[in-house]
Amino acid sequence: MDYAARQRCLQAALERDELDLLLITHLPNVRYLCGFTGSAGALLIGDRGATFFTDGRYAAQARAEVSAARVVIARKAPWLAAAEYLADSGKAHGRKAALGFEAESVTVATRERIAAVLRSKFKLRSAPPLVERARTVKDAAEIRRIRRAVELGASLFQTALKRIRPGVSELEVAAAMEYEARRAGAESMSFPTIVAAGKRSAVVHGRASQAPIPQRGFVVCDFGVILAGYCSDRTRTVYVGRPSPAARRAYAAVLEAQQAALDAVRPGVRASEIDAAARRVLRGQKLARYFTHSTGHGLGLEIHEAPRLAAGQTQTLEPGMVITVEPGVYIPGRWGVRIEDVVVVTPSGSEVLKPTEKELIVV
C-alpha cells in the first residue's frame, strides 16, 4: 500500500477545506493512512508530515507496521498524547492553526478534553469525512485483497449446504462456516453470521440462533470474512423441503431484481438508480413493500462504507468503487429471501466478484 501517496492526497484535501492539521482517531482510517492494525492509535497529519501515537503495548507492532509517519510511544491515550504534542509545539506555527477532528469517532467528553489541553493555541473544528471519501474508491491493491476475501467467503456456502437439514440448529450451520473460514486463513468474520430459517428468514438481520431448521421453508445465509484487513459479504437463500409456487415466484422475483440492479451498475450512475432498478422489478411483482432496506452499500476495511445504494442518494458511481447488491423480500410470519454479491465498478461497467449460479437450491 502506498501510504505516503494517500497522505499527500489527504494533505491536499486539508488545504481545500482550510484545515492545517487533522487528528485521525477512527482506527480504519488510521490503518488506511499508515498501516497500523492495533486497537489503540491516533494519527496527526498536516503539511509538515504525519505523526502516529500509540501506547507501550503496541511499541513493537507500531514500529513494524507504521509507514510514512513518525512513531511516538506514550503513557496515555493516543488522542491525548497527540493533543499534548500539539499544545507543546503550537507556537511553532506562528498563528492559531485550524485542527480538524473526526466528529463521528470522538465523544463530546473527548472533544472537550482536547480543547482544554490545546487551550487557545488552535481552532478546533469538526472535519468533513475526508478519509472516508478517499476510501470510497479502491486502488488495485485493495481490490485484489477484496477479491481474495470474496473468494474465501464464497467457499463457505458449500459448508452451509452440507449442514442445512431439518432439525439442525442455525448456530450449528454458522459455527461450521466460521470454523472453515478460520481454517482457510480468515482473520475473523466480517459480521456475526446470519443463518435464519423458516419464519425467521423474514428477519432481515436474523443472526444464527438455537432455533432448529424446520422441515420446510427458506434459509437465508448472509456471511463474510475479513482477509488481510478487507471484508467480503455474500447472501444466498436456499429452500428446505418442497417449495410452493408462491415461494418459487418470490425467489425468482428477488433474483430478477438483483440482476436488474447489477445491470445498472456502471460509472456515472447515481447510487439511487441502482436501488430504483431493483425496486421496479419487485413493484411489478407486487412485492416492493416487503423490500425494507437499501439495495446495497460500499465495503472495504469496514463492512459498511460509502456509497449507500438507496433512494435519494445522489452520489455517482466511479471506477474503483466496491459495492454490494442485495435486494430482498421479507414477509413477516412467513419467509424471507435475499441474494447478494460484491461488485467492482470498472471503467466500462462492472464486475461481479466470484459469480456463482443463483438458481433456487432445494435441500
Secondary structure by P-SEA (a helix, b strand, c coil): caaaaaaaaaaaaaaaacccbbbbcaaaaaaaccccccccccccccccbbbbbbccccaaaaaaccccbbbbbbcccaaaaaaaaaaaaccccccbbbbbcccccccaaaaaaaaaaaccccccccccaaaaaaaccccaaaaaaaaaaaaaaaaaaaaaaacccccccaaaaaaaaaaaaaaaccccccccbbbbcccccccccccccccccccbbbbbbbcbbbcccbbbbbbbbbbcccccaaaaaaaaaaaaaaaaaaaaccccccaaaaaaaaaaaaaaacccccccccccccccccccccccccccccccccccbbbbbbbbccccccbbbbbbbbbbbcccccccccccccccccc
